[in-house]
Amino acid sequence: MERSRSFVTSKKRSQPSHKMTTMLLKSLRLTGLIVILLLPGESLIQGSYLYRTNDAPRTSSSRLNEVASKAQEEDVGTQATETPSNHIVVTSEMEMDIPIQVCFDAFSDLPRQPSWSPWLHSVSYDEKNPHETVWKMRYLGLPISWRSVSTNNKRPHVIEWKSIKGLKNFGRVDFTELTDQTTHMKLTLTFEVPRIAARVLTQSAKTTRMVEDRMLRTTLQNFRNVVLENDMKE
């Protein structure tokens, strides 16, 4: 009896350790995904709308000042907060020759996300809880998934979300109307990774810029082309 009790106690004690190991492995998978985006040459991710990031024109500084001013007037800017040491924050922005309502409606149609984010395998709504979405991707043959919920939707200006289970991440898209037919989009993603990995990946502005170019800017480029081809037909 004593041996049996000892075995049960030992098994119970090992469960938290197993859970922590699983969480660590998931975090390391995300770290590996970010690292592979930093490899030299073109992005390893292939998609029908994928373009070299260096080919797209960047928004001028005067235009960015105009956008920032408009965003402040519309009260859609984020408040400055201190970033936790285990968070990696990346952002990219681009002008779209697309009306703001079209941009907002297209991006908020979450099952369409894989069409402009080729590293995503699928995005679907939970049938039992339609407020939750299930996101799936594969990295080096390993399945990675998470569940997310919307935290702030202000049509047609802001979309915010956060994961509630699985891979820890947060996101926000800001839409600023420049003219009736042009929109400025700013995409920000935050990933939660082990603190050691976060220190390595954020130790230089160059590293962050490479992630932004290869991951976020590619997403915005693909989004622009998909929407122009499928949502702007007369």
Disulfide bonds with the S-S distance in Angstrom:
none
